[in-house]
Amino acid sequence: MATNQESRRARRSADEWRQVLSRFVGSGLAVEAFCNREGISDTSFYRWRSRLGAPMGRCDALVNSASTGFVDVGPLQSETGRSGRIELTLDLGGGLQLHLVRG
């Protein structure tokens, strides 16, 4: 029978980490809460996400911004400096979307 310490040090393959990262994106949780639920350290989570080149997807960006309340969408002007039509859709989960249009 494995002790708690042995369980915490379970080795995962790259494929298993890909599955963990996939579950995270669909979880709607912040990294800390997800890692606590999965029984993994956030350090390992970040290291494997970096190692596997897992992109920080749209959902991930919104989840990670939850603690700050800020989402950086980049400059809201074209490269020429002129403001054109801008559309932004935020998927809030549960079938709820916020759609903003300027211009």
Summary of the structure (lengths in Angstrom):
residues: 103
radius of gyration: 18.1
end to end distance: 64.0
largest distance: 65.9
contacts: 200
relative contact order: 0.11
helix: 44%
strand: 15%
